[in-house]
Amino acid sequence: MAHYKNCILLLTAVMLTAATAQAQSFSGYHTSQYAGIHAVPFNPASAAGSRYRWDVNIVGLDAKAGNTYIKVKKSSLLSGDSLRRFKDYFPDTSATRKQYAWGSVDVMLPSALYAIDEKQSIAFTWRVRASMNGGGVETNTANFFTLNYPNPRFFNRNYADSYGAAFGHAWNEFGFSYARVIKDEGDHRWKAGITLKYLAGQAAGYAVGRDASFTFKGRNLVDINSGQLFYGYNEALDKWDGSWQSLYSPFQNPGIGADIGVIYEWRPESDGLMGSTYEGDKDTWNPDADTWKARIGVSVVDIGGINYTKSAFNTNLDMRALNFPATQLNKRKGESITQYTQRLNSMFTHLDTDGKFFMNLPTSVNLMGDYNLNDRFFLSASATIALNGGTHDNSKTQALTQLIITPRYETRHLGAYLPFSVNRFGQADAGLGRPPRDRLRQPFHHPLPLRCESCGCIRSFAGNSDPFLQMELG
């Protein structure tokens, strides 16, 4: 199955260079008091008591990707040449864990935050998002399909996986946020916020294999001793011509979503943190916004999902078969997805199948803590905890559980931060960003400068990447 092998390598390369959700968009930047509209997706309460009277985003892009099995040299990835095993990419063939891959893309289109007064704000966000997850297979199975497939030294061995899956979802969302200071007494201030989302599904699909066991008896002969395949995709993909324009519509396949969050700020009067002393020009909006010494927050984001009508050609399958020609499982050159699923269905026993499926958003809990060292140096920590992991639900994508610690230096005209992260698989990473501060976003009478910032987290791990690009108007 050379085609199958090439698909694995192509999928890995794409996920390494382009797109996990993570719900933790704009990593290391979302805890900054300068993040403005970009902090709202992480915790909508951050909009309350904003240091900006208004903040407008033109376009922002955050892409994340990673996997636990293959590391790729960045120089090889960008060369355009064919990738060579153990020279350009390196599978972790000796691992005893199961293997996973993930990717996400978050494009923030024109969005805005407006402070009604010093205590309450509203925001509108327009985002186009994609989320992908896959894995759960044993390392031995990954080795079988990666190391010179079909490799005779792996013949006549039984391979068993209780679970293996791949999920993908792309959707449009319009978010409408309201946040306000709900309590302000002495040293203590509490903020709360909510975002209601109108969702529009663009494309969704899933494939879940359960209780699989197979033995290759030769180069093209396999006994599938057990296994069930549960799969589905939305009916629009049957007519897809390969272009994104033919799929995208901001109002198709409607759904509802929500984010909700709270933030507590500790503001000890005795510390003398009186109104961001380095921001002392007369045009500063709401100087009291940054007088906290420490703050903590919690939010639940991406609650909800989208109902889809499944393709008429989708059906769950009992995959048991003896002496089966393995190449029949390949998608043939020029074969449409409809033709492929019809052919696949004709070869195996059908199981009960629903005509619709509900694609859950990557729901997660976000936690954050931020400590103001001296009005310029800060130390923050944030965590994303996925709520819909596990193997029960067949139709979902999930956030990547991870912890990020970010020391940063910030003034109005200069900012630098250094995020360190570790994810649920024990992978550590680090990055460096320097968002420009020369922007005049608070009073309405200022001119409207245009800026482009590439503040980063373009991180160095060969198995993970996280580029971030944005343009704002203010």
C-alpha positions as a printed Julia matrix, in Angstrom:
474×3 Matrix{Float64}:
   0.0     0.0    0.0
   2.44    2.67  -1.16
  -0.48    5.05  -1.49
  -1.39    4.47   2.16
   2.19    5.09   3.26
   2.41    8.31   1.26
  -0.85    9.49   2.81
   0.58    8.97   6.3
   3.71   10.98   5.5
   1.75   13.72   3.75
  -0.69   14.02   6.66
   2.19   14.26   9.11
   3.96   16.94   7.08
   0.82   19.0    6.69
   0.04   18.8   10.4
   3.59   19.77  11.27
   3.69   22.84   9.07
   0.14   24.12   8.88
  -2.39   23.23  11.38
  -4.24   20.81  17.44
  -7.38   23.15  18.97
  -6.53   24.13  20.58
  -8.71   26.52  22.35
  -5.59   28.24  23.62
  -5.27   30.66  20.69
  -2.32   33.06  20.42
  -0.29   31.21  23.07
   1.64   33.35  25.52
  -0.07   36.53  24.31
  -3.64   36.02  25.53
  -2.73   36.72  29.19
  -1.26   40.13  28.36
  -3.2    43.26  29.34
  -2.33   44.49  25.84
  -4.01   41.53  24.1
  -7.32   43.39  23.72
  -9.68   41.56  21.41
  -7.27   38.58  21.19
  -7.79   37.74  24.88
 -11.57   37.38  24.5
 -11.57   33.83  22.98
  -9.5    32.54  25.92
 -11.64   34.21  28.6
 -14.47   36.63  27.7
 -14.21   38.28  31.14
 -10.91   39.84  30.03
 -12.88   42.44  28.07
 -14.27   44.04  31.26
 -12.44   47.09  32.59
 -10.41   47.2   29.38
  -7.31   49.37  29.13
  -8.51   50.23  25.59
 -11.59   52.23  24.73
 -11.71   50.19  21.56
  -9.63   47.6   19.74
 -10.1    46.47  16.13
  -8.51   43.4   14.57
  -8.13   43.28  10.79
  -6.87   39.73  10.46
  -5.09   37.26  12.73
  -3.83   33.74  12.13
  -2.9    31.14  14.72
  -1.89   27.65  13.6
  -0.77   24.77  15.77
   0.33   21.24  14.98
   2.08   18.29  16.48
   2.36   14.54  16.81
   3.98   12.0   19.1
   5.39    9.61  16.49
   7.45   11.43  13.86
   9.9    14.3   14.1
  10.89   16.11  10.92
  13.87   18.35  10.18
  12.56   21.83   9.46
  15.13   22.27   6.7
  13.83   19.12   5.0
  10.2    20.14   5.38
  10.79   23.43   3.59
  13.04   22.01   0.87
  10.21   20.59  -1.24
  12.1    17.32  -1.79
  10.84   13.85  -0.93
  11.28   13.01   2.73
  13.7    10.18   3.58
  13.22    8.1    6.68
  15.94    8.48   9.33
  17.47   11.34   7.35
  14.63   13.87   7.05
  12.06   12.34   9.4
  12.49   10.1   12.41
   9.71    7.78  13.65
   9.81    6.85  17.32
   9.76    3.13  16.64
  10.69    2.0   20.15
   7.93    3.85  22.02
   5.6     1.85  24.24
   2.8     4.45  24.26
   0.0     4.94  21.79
   0.53    7.5   19.04
  -1.4    10.72  18.37
  -1.43   13.7   16.02
  -3.29   17.01  16.16
  -3.66   20.3   14.34
  -5.73   23.48  14.32
  -6.06   26.73  12.42
  -7.78   29.84  13.81
  -8.26   32.79  11.46
  -9.63   35.86  13.19
 -11.27   38.13  10.61
 -12.45   41.72  11.3
 -13.33   41.82  15.01
 -13.72   44.59  17.55
 -13.87   45.33  21.27
 -15.59   48.47  22.59
 -15.55   49.66  26.21
 -18.93   51.14  27.11
 -17.35   52.61  30.24
 -14.61   51.72  32.73
 -16.53   48.68  33.97
 -18.25   47.05  30.99
 -17.42   46.19  27.39
 -18.88   44.48  24.37
 -17.02   42.61  21.65
 -17.64   41.02  18.28
 -15.39   38.29  16.92
 -15.47   36.66  13.51
 -13.37   33.52  13.31
 -12.94   30.74  10.75
 -11.57   27.67  12.47
 -10.44   24.14  11.71
  -9.58   21.42  14.18
  -8.09   17.97  13.59
  -7.21   15.06  15.87
  -6.11   11.53  15.24
  -4.44    8.56  16.83
  -4.91    6.09  19.63
  -3.08    3.37  17.7
  -0.3     1.23  19.13
   3.28    2.01  18.14
   3.66   -1.47  16.6
   0.78   -0.7   14.23
   2.31    2.66  13.29
   5.63    0.92  12.63
   3.92   -1.64  10.4
   2.62    1.03   8.02
   5.71    3.28   8.22
   8.76    1.01   7.97
   8.97   -0.09   4.31
   5.33   -1.12   4.04
   4.64   -3.9    3.19
   7.67   -5.18   5.07
   8.01   -9.0    5.02
   9.53   -9.04   8.51
   6.16   -7.92   9.86
   4.14  -10.62   8.06
   2.34  -13.37   9.97
   2.15  -11.29  13.13
  -1.1   -10.3   14.73
  -1.7    -6.57  15.25
  -4.47   -5.46  17.58
  -5.83   -2.0   18.4
  -8.81   -1.47  20.64
  -9.24    2.04  19.28
  -7.97    4.29  16.53
  -9.6     7.42  15.16
  -9.33   10.54  13.03
 -11.54   13.63  13.3
 -11.73   16.85  11.32
 -14.0    19.87  11.57
 -14.06   23.32   9.93
 -16.56   25.98  10.91
 -17.33   29.69  10.85
 -18.31   31.48  14.04
 -19.65   34.91  14.92
 -19.18   35.69  18.61
 -21.06   38.36  20.56
 -19.49   39.09  23.96
 -20.48   41.09  27.01
 -18.23   41.54  30.06
 -18.4    43.71  33.15
 -16.9    44.26  36.56
 -19.41   42.56  38.87
 -17.8    43.4   42.22
 -15.19   45.98  43.23
 -14.54   46.29  46.94
 -11.26   47.4   48.48
  -8.4    45.25  47.22
 -10.66   42.85  45.33
 -12.21   43.09  41.88
 -14.26   40.45  40.11
 -15.04   40.37  36.37
 -17.39   38.12  34.42
 -18.04   37.68  30.73
 -19.96   35.57  28.25
 -19.73   35.01  24.51
 -22.65   33.63  22.53
 -21.69   32.18  19.16
 -23.54   31.65  15.93
 -21.83   28.67  14.3
 -21.89   27.65  10.65
 -20.46   24.26   9.75
 -18.29   24.1    6.65
 -17.0    20.52   6.66
 -16.88   17.69   9.18
 -15.84   14.08   9.17
 -14.78   11.26  11.44
 -13.53    7.68  11.21
 -13.3     5.48  14.3
 -12.02    1.93  14.34
 -12.81   -0.27  17.32
 -11.55   -3.69  18.43
  -9.41   -4.22  15.34
  -7.19   -7.25  14.88
  -5.41   -8.18  11.63
  -2.61  -10.34  10.27
  -0.8    -9.77   6.99
  -0.08  -13.09   5.34
   1.69  -11.62   2.32
   2.26   -8.42   0.41
  -1.4    -8.18  -0.59
  -3.19  -10.67   1.62
  -4.62   -9.9    5.03
  -6.89  -11.59   7.54
  -9.03   -9.0    9.33
  -9.98  -11.08  12.35
 -12.13   -8.44  14.03
 -12.95   -4.76  13.81
 -15.72   -2.24  13.32
 -15.48    1.03  11.4
 -17.73    3.96  12.31
 -17.4     6.82   9.87
 -19.27    9.76   8.45
 -18.92   13.12   6.75
 -21.35   15.88   5.87
 -23.26   15.45   2.61
 -21.8    18.59   1.01
 -18.44   16.81   0.65
 -19.97   14.49  -1.95
 -20.17   17.47  -4.3
 -16.92   19.14  -3.28
 -14.78   20.21  -6.23
 -11.64   20.64  -4.14
 -11.81   24.42  -3.73
 -12.51   26.12  -0.39
 -14.86   28.57  -2.12
 -17.25   25.76  -2.94
 -17.5    24.78   0.74
 -17.49   28.11   2.55
 -20.71   29.84   3.53
 -21.06   31.81   6.79
 -24.68   30.7    7.34
 -24.92   27.01   6.4
 -25.35   24.14   8.89
 -26.22   26.46  11.81
 -25.3    25.74  15.41
 -24.99   27.51  18.75
 -21.93   27.8   20.97
 -20.82   29.71  24.05
 -17.84   30.74  26.19
 -18.15   31.89  29.81
 -15.5    33.11  32.22
 -14.6    34.97  35.41
 -11.44   36.8   36.52
 -10.4    37.87  40.02
  -7.89   40.72  40.48
  -6.02   41.48  43.68
  -5.31   45.21  44.01
  -3.5    45.94  47.29
  -3.54   49.68  47.9
  -0.33   49.53  49.92
   1.79   48.5   46.89
   1.51   51.89  45.28
   0.49   50.53  41.9
  -1.47   53.62  41.06
  -2.65   53.59  37.51
   0.18   52.18  35.4
   2.77   54.88  36.07
   4.55   54.3   32.78
   1.29   55.04  30.92
   0.93   58.54  32.28
   0.05   60.49  29.13
  -3.22   62.38  29.15
  -4.78   60.26  26.4
  -4.61   56.95  28.27
  -8.06   55.41  28.55
  -9.0    53.91  31.91
  -5.58   54.01  33.68
  -7.09   52.0   36.55
  -7.26   48.95  34.27
  -3.7    47.85  35.08
  -3.49   48.53  38.8
  -3.68   44.88  39.81
  -0.86   43.04  41.54
  -2.11   39.54  40.75
  -5.05   37.98  38.95
  -6.49   34.55  38.32
  -9.18   33.43  35.89
 -11.2    30.43  34.8
 -13.33   29.95  31.71
 -15.15   27.22  29.84
 -14.91   27.75  26.09
 -16.25   26.13  22.93
 -19.41   24.79  24.51
 -21.78   23.43  21.85
 -21.55   21.97  18.39
 -23.18   21.58  14.98
 -25.66   19.08  13.56
 -24.85   17.69  10.13
 -26.73   15.54   7.65
 -24.53   12.58   6.85
 -23.72   11.61   3.29
 -26.18    9.08   1.91
 -23.19    6.88   1.06
 -21.93    6.55   4.66
 -22.56    3.38   6.61
 -20.86    1.76   9.6
 -19.1    -1.47   8.75
 -18.13   -4.8   10.25
 -14.65   -5.2    8.75
 -14.12   -8.92   9.3
 -12.71  -10.7    6.24
 -10.28  -13.54   5.54
  -7.75  -13.66   2.71
  -8.69  -10.11   1.79
  -6.72   -8.25  -0.93
  -5.25   -5.34   1.05
  -4.87   -3.0   -1.93
  -8.68   -2.86  -2.18
  -8.6    -0.62   0.9
  -6.65    2.05  -0.97
  -8.36    5.09  -2.43
  -7.58    4.92  -6.13
  -6.13    7.71  -8.21
  -8.94    9.89  -9.55
 -11.55    8.21  -7.37
 -13.95   10.62  -5.69
 -14.8    10.3   -2.02
 -18.3     9.14  -3.01
 -16.95    6.44  -5.31
 -14.48    5.3   -2.66
 -17.06    4.96   0.11
 -19.45    3.12  -2.22
 -16.74    0.63  -3.13
 -15.71    0.22   0.52
 -19.31   -0.39   1.55
 -19.71   -3.08  -1.08
 -16.92   -5.2    0.42
 -18.01   -5.42   4.08
 -21.08   -6.1    6.21
 -23.22   -3.06   7.04
 -24.07   -2.03  10.6
 -26.82    0.28  11.83
 -26.1     3.88  10.83
 -27.74    7.18  11.77
 -28.52    9.69   9.04
 -27.22   12.65  11.07
 -24.34   13.35  13.41
 -23.53   16.07  15.95
 -19.98   17.41  15.79
 -18.91   18.69  19.18
 -16.63   21.71  19.45
 -13.28   21.21  21.24
 -14.71   22.15  24.65
 -12.12   22.96  27.31
 -11.53   24.63  30.67
  -8.99   27.47  30.55
  -7.13   28.54  33.69
  -4.84   31.52  34.03
  -2.76   33.3   36.67
  -0.76   36.5   36.22
   1.6    38.27  38.64
   2.76   41.88  38.27
   6.36   42.0   39.47
   7.05   45.73  39.07
   4.67   47.26  36.5
   6.94   46.15  33.65
   7.91   42.56  34.33
   5.14   39.96  34.63
   4.93   36.21  35.1
   1.87   34.36  33.86
   0.72   30.77  33.7
  -2.2    29.38  31.72
  -3.59   25.92  31.18
  -6.06   24.33  28.82
  -7.81   21.14  29.94
  -9.78   19.23  27.31
 -13.26   18.16  28.42
 -14.26   15.86  25.57
 -11.32   13.51  25.32
 -11.7     9.78  25.7
 -13.01    7.21  23.27
 -16.78    7.23  23.79
 -17.92    9.94  21.36
 -17.37    9.21  17.65
 -17.94   12.76  16.35
 -15.85   15.46  17.97
 -12.57   17.27  17.94
 -10.76   17.99  21.16
  -8.43   20.6   22.6
  -4.85   19.77  23.5
  -4.35   19.71  27.25
  -1.3    21.83  28.02
   0.36   24.25  30.45
   2.1    27.47  29.37
   4.32   29.62  31.6
   5.24   33.02  30.17
   7.6    35.61  31.65
   7.14   38.9   29.83
   8.25   42.52  29.72
   5.64   45.09  28.72
   5.36   48.82  28.31
   3.21   50.84  25.99
   5.91   51.01  23.32
   7.68   47.69  23.81
   6.71   44.16  24.69
   8.61   40.88  24.79
   7.55   37.49  26.1
   8.99   33.99  26.33
   6.37   31.21  26.56
   7.36   27.76  27.84
   4.84   24.97  27.34
   4.37   21.31  28.16
   1.48   19.21  26.84
  -0.3    16.1   28.05
   2.17   13.9   26.16
   5.14   15.36  28.06
   6.41   17.37  25.1
   8.08   20.64  26.13
   8.49   23.69  23.94
   9.59   27.34  24.06
   9.23   30.44  21.91
   9.96   34.14  21.76
   7.68   37.01  20.78
   7.95   40.78  20.56
   4.62   42.42  19.77
   5.01   46.12  18.86
   3.41   48.63  21.22
   3.24   51.74  19.0
  -0.51   51.72  18.57
  -3.09   54.28  19.49
  -6.26   52.39  20.12
  -8.06   54.03  23.0
  -9.58   57.51  22.26
 -11.7    57.94  19.15
  -9.93   61.08  17.95
  -6.63   59.32  17.21
  -5.6    58.45  13.64
  -5.88   54.84  12.49
  -2.41   53.35  12.0
  -2.1    49.98  10.29
   0.32   47.44  11.64
   1.37   43.89  10.98
   2.88   41.89  13.76
   4.46   38.49  13.62
   4.74   37.78  17.31
   5.21   34.4   17.37
   5.71   31.43  19.23
   7.19   29.96  16.07
   8.61   27.23  18.19
  11.61   25.04  17.62
  10.34   21.5   18.19
  10.39   19.42  15.03
   7.24   17.65  16.19
   5.26   20.8   16.96
   4.71   24.21  15.4
   2.71   27.28  16.41
   2.96   30.35  14.15
   0.92   33.45  14.91
   0.4    36.44  12.61
  -1.97   39.36  13.09
  -2.86   42.76  11.71
  -4.76   45.35  13.71
  -6.24   48.74  13.26
  -6.48   51.15  16.12
